[in-house]
Every structure is written in structure tokens, then in C-alpha cells.
């Protein structure tokens, strides 16, 4: 009996050591992933800007607006201030009582030759952004179309650079990363931190291994003929992530999605912690729907999760704490480097929140694999396997908490 008990104990110890090795290996992969993201940043910083061609084709910049978000006037004015010879900015609003209308009226007076807006009922389709955007597209006059979110702030040279890159061989759509800038308040800072330290490194990492077949919704530029070829906005109007669907459709018709090195600001205006949680959950849910294997691989990026697992498996031993501390230091150093070298943003005051943000990201990544039910435009929906939203009107109210992306 003592010999058998000793053998069982040895076997249990071996299994525990095996699990520790797995957790440590996963943590090593997370550290490598972060290093590759830094290498990709260096490659982007060394990319030479492409000079705008002459003559420059005219562009319609289309912006769906709902509500007077933080920084809205400055965001829209940045679009009007582009150093580009021929373009228009067309904003669409669906509510005749929308709080943004006084801002839009002021901008139309200041930029009468460039800025206009339309107020009309939304088109069909479950995606409220695209339903709104249909009305701006109907007003657009030019052969190139820029689809832009209202929380984005462009530098003056951005439109010219995007147009130049659209003329690269085989390119059918140009998009770009964004840097999160807080509008003010701790929730908005937390949202910006998540954008800059989770989603940006992940897309940088993905670009090391593949040519993108998806776009980034805040800024997308394509030809009107390309949009018509894929079926227009109707092709993406029922998708949870219209940017993923649009990029995938452009790739399917034999054209490339090009990621520009330009880096506009995305003004993060979350006012409450509930809003932050809902928005981040949607961000994590989108890869699970459109790229399920990629979403699984994303789990290896959550180094804090693996470091904590190793600490538990090590029984709280000193080596476990050393591994956890080492990961936190490496993660903080890498993120500080991204902030200073790539984003050009101050970092010191965000440092204390990084571990909390990483812990929340790991929880939401796990939660994203469960069915998501959400409120959108007054209805309740879930997602199908192809990313299209499905109405729950005939199934009763959703049992889980809802979010309004």
C-alpha cells in the first residue's frame, strides 16, 4: 500500500509538472507574439509614404452619425480640413431630433463647399450603421468612397495618402489602424487603453503572418465600382461587423485589402463602465464569429492568464511569482514602447491600469465563446455562424444582458 500510494503521488506530481510546462510554454508564446508585434511596428515606421498622384480623383467621405458623441465637431471638422484638392463630406442622420444636428448645421455654415448632411429614415437591414450610411451614399457624387466612423479624427494628409495607396496594383480597398485617444474620464481612458494594448498589437501580429482579408471600420476607402461589384452596401447590411464583411467581399472578388501606415485617432468616448464592458465584449466577439480558429489562437496572447495559471499550478511558490512578475514587466515595457514609438502618446498614467485591463480582456475573450445576444436599433439579435445578425423577436426577450454597439 505505501508503495502504491507513493506511485500515485509521483504520477500526480508528474501530471502537475506537465501542466506547469504547458502554462509556461503558452506564456512563452505570448511573449513571442508581443515581440513580433513590436517588430511589425518597426517595419511600419520604416515604410515610405506614397506621394499622392496627379490628377487626384474626387472622393466622397461618408459618415453615419447618431447622437452628439464626445469630440464629434472636431472629428468632422478634421475631415473637412484634408489637404486634398477635390472631396466632399456627406453626413447621414436618421433621427430628425438628433442631438448632433446643431453641430452639423454649424459645420455646414463653415464649410459650405465641402460639407453637407442628410436627415432621412434608415434603410432596411439590421446593422444600424449601414442602414444610416445608405442615405449618405445616395447623396455622394464622386467615384471614390471613404466610409468613416464619426469617432475618428484624421490628420490633414490622410486622405491623399489613402488615395495614393488605393492605386497600388490589385488594391481594391484601403484601411488603416487607429490609435485610441480618451475623450475624458476613466472609462474612456480604459477603452482607449484596451484599443492600444490589446487590439492594436493583435492586428499587428496578424499582419506578420497573413495578408488581410478584412478591413477596419473606422476608416475604409474604395472605388464606387468596387462597392457595386460586391453588391453594394446591401451585401453587408445584416452583418454584425460590416468592416469584416466588406473586406472579405472585396478579397473574394480578386482585389486586395491594403493596410495603410497612416494612424488616425479614434476618440474613445465611453461614459460608463457598463458601456466599456459591452463595447469590449463586442470587439472580442467579432473574431470568434468571423475567424473562429483565429479567435482561439488569440488566447495565446493573454499572457496574464497563463502566468496566473502557472502561479496556481506552482502552488504559490516563488518561481510562480517570479514568472508572473516577469510577464508584467515585459508586457508593460512593450506597451510603453508602442505608446511612445508608434502612437506618440503619453504612457505613465496608463501603466497602473494595464494589469486590470489585461485581466478584463482575458475574461471577455472567454465570454466571447458563449452566444451573444444584444440590442441594436430597438431590436434584440444574436449572430449566425457567417456573422449575420438574426432577430430574436420571435423567441422572446434575450436571457443575457444586452449591449448596444
C-alpha positions in Angstrom: 0.0 0.0 0.0 2.7 2.6 0.8 4.4 1.7 -2.5 1.2 2.2 -4.4 0.5 5.5 -2.6 4.0 6.7 -3.4 3.5 5.7 -7.1 0.2 7.6 -7.2 1.8 10.7 -5.7 4.6 10.5 -8.2 2.2 10.2 -11.1 0.1 13.2 -9.8 3.3 15.2 -9.4 4.4 14.4 -12.9 1.0 15.5 -14.3 1.2 18.7 -12.3 4.7 19.4 -13.7 3.3 18.7 -17.2 0.6 21.2 -16.7 3.1 23.7 -15.4 5.2 23.1 -18.6 2.1 23.7 -20.8 1.3 27.0 -19.0 4.9 28.1 -19.2 5.1 27.3 -22.9 1.9 29.2 -23.6 3.3 32.2 -21.7 6.5 31.9 -23.9 4.3 32.1 -27.0 2.5 35.2 -25.6 5.9 36.8 -25.0 7.0 35.9 -28.6 3.7 37.3 -30.0 4.3 40.6 -28.3 7.8 40.7 -29.6 6.6 40.1 -33.2 4.1 43.0 -32.8 7.0 45.3 -31.9 8.9 44.1 -34.9 5.9 44.8 -37.1 5.8 48.4 -35.7 9.4 48.9 -36.7 8.5 47.8 -40.2 5.6 50.2 -40.5 7.7 53.1 -39.2 10.2 52.5 -41.9 7.6 52.4 -44.7 8.0 55.4 -47.0 4.8 57.4 -47.5 3.4 57.2 -51.1 3.1 60.6 -52.7 -0.5 61.4 -53.9 -0.8 61.1 -57.7 -1.9 63.8 -60.1 -4.6 64.4 -61.0 -6.3 63.2 -57.8 -9.7 61.6 -58.3 -12.6 63.1 -56.4 -13.7 61.5 -53.1 -16.9 61.4 -51.2 -16.3 60.9 -47.4 -19.4 59.3 -45.9 -20.1 59.5 -42.2 -23.1 58.0 -40.4 -23.9 60.0 -37.2 -26.1 59.1 -34.2 -26.0 61.4 -31.3 -23.6 64.2 -30.2 -20.6 62.0 -29.2 -17.7 63.5 -27.4 -15.5 65.3 -29.8 -17.9 65.0 -32.7 -17.4 68.5 -34.0 -13.7 68.3 -34.0 -13.8 64.9 -35.6 -16.0 66.0 -38.5 -14.0 69.2 -39.0 -10.8 67.2 -39.3 -12.4 65.5 -42.3 -13.1 68.9 -43.9 -9.6 70.1 -43.3 -8.0 67.5 -45.6 -5.1 68.7 -47.8 -6.7 67.2 -50.9 -8.0 69.1 -53.9 -11.4 67.6 -54.6 -13.6 65.9 -52.0 -16.9 66.3 -50.1 -18.0 65.2 -46.7 -21.6 63.8 -46.5 -23.1 63.0 -43.1 -26.2 61.0 -42.6 -28.6 61.1 -39.7 -31.8 59.1 -39.2 -33.5 61.0 -36.3 -34.9 64.5 -37.1 -34.4 65.3 -33.4 -30.8 64.0 -33.2 -28.7 66.0 -30.7 -25.9 66.2 -33.4 -28.0 68.4 -35.7 -26.9 71.8 -34.3 -23.3 70.7 -34.7 -23.9 69.7 -38.3 -25.6 73.0 -39.1 -22.6 74.9 -37.7 -20.2 72.8 -39.8 -22.3 73.3 -43.0 -22.1 77.1 -42.5 -18.3 77.0 -42.0 -17.7 74.5 -44.8 -20.5 75.1 -47.3 -18.5 74.0 -50.3 -17.4 70.7 -48.7 -19.8 69.6 -46.1 -23.4 68.5 -46.3 -25.8 66.3 -44.4 -29.0 64.4 -44.9 -31.7 63.5 -42.5 -33.8 60.5 -43.6 -35.3 57.3 -42.2 -32.8 54.4 -42.1 -32.8 51.9 -44.9 -33.5 48.2 -44.4 -31.0 45.9 -42.8 -30.3 45.0 -39.2 -26.9 46.9 -38.9 -27.9 50.5 -37.9 -24.6 52.0 -39.1 -25.1 50.6 -42.6 -28.8 51.4 -42.6 -27.8 55.0 -41.9 -25.0 55.0 -44.4 -27.3 54.2 -47.3 -28.6 57.7 -47.2 -25.2 59.3 -47.3 -24.3 57.0 -50.3 -27.4 58.2 -52.2 -26.1 61.8 -51.8 -22.5 61.0 -52.8 -21.3 62.4 -56.1 -17.7 61.1 -56.6 -16.1 57.9 -57.9 -14.1 57.2 -54.7 -15.9 56.5 -51.4 -14.4 56.8 -47.9 -16.6 55.2 -45.2 -15.7 56.8 -41.9 -16.9 56.4 -38.3 -17.9 59.6 -36.5 -15.5 59.0 -33.7 -12.4 59.2 -36.0 -10.2 62.3 -36.3 -8.0 62.5 -39.4 -4.6 64.2 -39.8 -4.7 66.7 -42.8 -2.6 64.5 -45.1 -4.5 61.2 -44.5 -7.0 61.3 -47.4 -4.3 62.0 -50.0 -2.2 59.1 -48.7 -5.1 56.7 -48.7 -6.0 57.6 -52.3 -2.4 57.1 -53.4 -2.3 53.7 -51.8 -5.6 52.7 -53.4 -3.8 53.0 -56.8 -1.3 50.3 -55.8 -1.5 47.2 -58.0 -4.5 44.9 -57.3 -5.7 47.1 -54.3 -9.4 47.3 -54.0 -9.8 48.7 -50.5 -7.5 50.7 -48.2 -8.0 50.8 -44.5 -5.8 51.7 -41.5 -5.3 51.1 -37.8 -6.3 53.7 -35.3 -4.9 54.9 -32.1 -7.2 55.2 -29.1 -7.5 58.7 -27.6 -9.6 59.2 -24.5 -12.3 61.9 -24.6 -12.0 62.3 -20.8 -12.9 60.3 -17.8 -11.6 57.0 -16.5 -14.0 54.8 -18.6 -12.9 56.4 -21.8 -9.2 56.1 -20.8 -9.8 52.4 -20.1 -11.4 51.9 -23.5 -8.5 53.7 -25.3 -6.1 51.5 -23.3 -7.8 48.3 -24.5 -7.7 49.5 -28.1 -4.0 50.4 -27.9 -2.7 47.5 -25.9 -4.9 44.6 -26.9 -6.5 45.1 -30.4 -3.7 47.1 -32.0 -1.0 44.5 -31.0 -3.2 41.7 -32.2 -3.8 43.2 -35.6 -0.1 44.0 -35.9 0.7 40.4 -35.0 -1.8 39.1 -37.6 -0.2 41.2 -40.3 3.1 39.4 -39.7 1.5 36.1 -40.9 -1.1 36.9 -43.5 -2.4 39.4 -46.0 -5.5 40.9 -44.6 -8.9 39.9 -45.9 -10.8 42.2 -43.6 -10.9 46.0 -43.1 -11.0 48.2 -40.0 -14.4 50.0 -39.8 -13.3 53.5 -38.6 -11.7 54.3 -42.0 -12.2 52.4 -45.3 -11.6 53.8 -48.8 -12.7 52.0 -52.0 -13.9 52.7 -55.5 -17.6 53.1 -56.2 -17.3 50.5 -58.9 -15.8 48.0 -56.4 -18.7 48.6 -54.0 -21.1 47.9 -56.8 -19.3 44.8 -57.9 -19.7 43.2 -54.4 -23.4 44.0 -54.3 -23.2 47.5 -52.6 -24.0 48.1 -49.0 -26.8 45.6 -49.2 -24.1 42.9 -49.1 -23.1 43.8 -45.5 -26.2 45.5 -44.1 -27.1 42.4 -42.0 -23.6 41.8 -40.6 -22.5 42.3 -37.0 -19.1 43.5 -38.3 -19.6 45.3 -41.6 -15.9 46.0 -41.9 -15.0 42.3 -41.7 -17.7 41.5 -44.3 -16.8 44.3 -46.6 -13.1 43.4 -46.6 -13.9 39.7 -47.2 -16.2 40.6 -50.1 -13.5 42.7 -51.8 -11.0 39.9 -51.3 -13.4 37.4 -52.7 -13.7 39.3 -56.0 -9.9 39.2 -56.5 -8.8 42.5 -55.1 -6.5 43.1 -52.2 -7.2 44.8 -48.9 -4.3 47.2 -48.1 -3.5 48.4 -44.6 -2.1 51.9 -44.7 0.7 53.1 -42.4 -1.4 56.2 -41.5 -2.7 56.3 -38.0 -5.8 58.5 -37.4 -7.2 59.0 -33.9 -10.2 57.1 -32.6 -11.8 59.2 -29.9 -13.0 56.8 -27.2 -16.0 58.4 -25.5 -17.3 55.7 -23.2 -19.0 57.4 -20.3 -19.8 54.4 -18.0 -18.1 51.1 -17.1 -21.1 49.2 -18.5 -20.6 50.9 -21.9 -16.9 49.9 -21.8 -17.7 46.3 -21.0 -20.3 46.0 -23.6 -18.2 47.6 -26.3 -15.1 45.4 -25.5 -17.2 42.3 -25.4 -18.5 43.0 -28.9 -14.9 43.6 -30.1 -13.8 40.2 -28.7 -17.0 38.5 -30.1 -16.4 39.6 -33.7 -13.2 37.5 -34.3 -15.0 34.5 -32.7 -17.8 34.8 -35.3 -15.8 35.6 -38.4 -12.4 33.8 -37.6 -13.1 31.1 -35.0 -9.7 29.5 -35.3 -8.0 32.9 -35.1 -10.1 33.7 -32.0 -8.7 30.5 -30.4 -5.2 31.5 -31.2 -5.8 34.8 -29.6 -5.9 33.0 -26.3 -2.2 32.6 -26.5 -1.8 36.4 -26.5 -3.3 36.6 -23.0 -0.1 36.2 -21.1 -1.5 37.3 -17.8 -4.0 34.3 -18.0 -1.1 31.8 -18.5 1.1 33.5 -15.9 -1.7 33.3 -13.3 -2.4 29.7 -14.2 1.3 28.8 -13.7 1.3 30.6 -10.3 -1.7 28.4 -9.2 -0.1 25.2 -10.5 3.1 26.1 -8.8 1.2 26.3 -5.5 2.1 29.9 -5.0 5.8 29.1 -4.9 8.5 31.7 -5.5 9.0 30.6 -9.1 5.4 31.3 -9.9 5.6 34.8 -8.5 8.8 35.3 -10.5 7.2 34.2 -13.7 4.1 36.5 -13.1 6.3 39.5 -12.2 8.5 38.9 -15.3 5.5 38.8 -17.6 4.0 42.0 -16.1 7.3 43.8 -16.6 7.7 42.6 -20.2 4.2 43.5 -21.0 4.5 47.0 -19.5 7.8 47.6 -21.3 6.4 46.5 -24.7 3.2 48.6 -24.3 5.2 51.6 -23.2 7.3 51.2 -26.3 4.3 51.0 -28.6 2.8 54.1 -26.9 5.9 56.2 -27.3 7.4 54.9 -30.5 4.3 54.2 -32.6 1.4 56.0 -31.1 3.2 59.1 -29.8 1.0 59.2 -26.7 1.9 59.6 -23.0 2.1 56.4 -21.2 2.9 56.9 -17.5 -0.6 57.4 -16.2 -2.0 54.4 -18.0 0.6 52.0 -16.5 -1.3 51.3 -13.3 -4.4 50.1 -15.2 -2.6 47.7 -17.6 -2.9 44.6 -15.4 -6.6 45.3 -14.7 -7.2 45.8 -18.4 -5.4 42.6 -19.3 -7.4 40.7 -16.7 -10.7 42.0 -18.1 -9.6 41.2 -21.7 -8.9 37.6 -20.7 -12.4 37.3 -19.1 -14.1 38.8 -22.1 -12.2 36.6 -24.5 -13.5 33.6 -22.7 -17.0 35.1 -22.6 -17.0 35.7 -26.3 -17.2 32.0 -27.0 -20.7 31.9 -25.4 -23.7 33.1 -27.5 -24.0 36.8 -27.6 -27.5 38.5 -27.5 -27.6 42.2 -28.0 -29.9 45.2 -28.6 -29.5 47.0 -31.9 -31.7 49.8 -33.2 -34.6 48.8 -30.9 -34.5 45.1 -31.6 -32.9 42.0 -30.0 -30.5 39.9 -32.0 -27.9 37.2 -32.0 -25.3 36.2 -34.6 -25.2 33.3 -37.1 -22.1 31.5 -38.0 -21.4 33.7 -41.0 -21.6 36.8 -38.9 -25.1 37.9 -40.0 -27.4 39.0 -37.2 -30.6 37.1 -36.5 -33.6 38.6 -35.0 -34.8 37.2 -31.7 -38.2 38.9 -31.9 -40.0 35.5 -32.3 -38.0 33.9 -29.5 -38.8 36.3 -26.6 -36.5 38.6 -24.8 -32.8 37.7 -24.5 -31.9 36.0 -21.3 -28.4 37.5 -21.0 -27.5 41.2 -20.6 -27.7 43.1 -23.8 -25.4 45.6 -25.4 -25.9 48.3 -28.0 -22.9 48.5 -30.2 
